[in-house]
């Protein structure tokens, strides 16, 4: 029932014409970036849900233990421990009692870049929610500069080897996982979301609780 409610809500946001309007706004932002001389970096092809490749240990593949972590809507989201911007270890379970938007991203991903201000707004305006932005397989100092230059204040963690992205079956960036206060994954979405779409899902999770 929970999964059905959120799925219907998300679909309604697109059907209402929000997606078409957002595309126009996104195109305008991309045009502005090009006019200002912002050059797209390697791996950026202008496609939402940019493809992601992670390394698989040959021995693990041989032993049949690859992707043994279970990620499924309606079930508890797998816990993990990663380094954050301050060098501290943080875990998903640290945020139990709050709604968590677990977002996988990279600095080279233009859709991630466009999504960041809305993630920051969502994090700032909702006390019962935490945005946990996991950077996938990038240099630590490059990420630090990006976050500082953008003035982003949400929690950032490093998935240096791409293992967590692999565990969560992330195939493209950005990818978002909405986790309720009990640690249950309610919705997984691959692609960019607007603030209106994010808060719509968050409100639905609140109503279910």
Buried (B, 14 or more C-beta within 10 A) or exposed (E): EBEEBBBEBBEEBEEEEBEEEBEEEBEEBBEEBEEEEEEBEEBBEEEBBBEBEBEEEEEEEEEEEEEEBEBEBEEBBBEBEBBBBEEEEBEBEBBBEBBBBBBBBBBBBBBBBBBBBBBBBBBEEBEEBBBBBBBBBBEEEBBBEBBEEEEBEBBBBBBBEBBBBBBBEBBBBBBBBBBBBEBBBBBBBBBBBBBEBBBBBBEBBBEEE
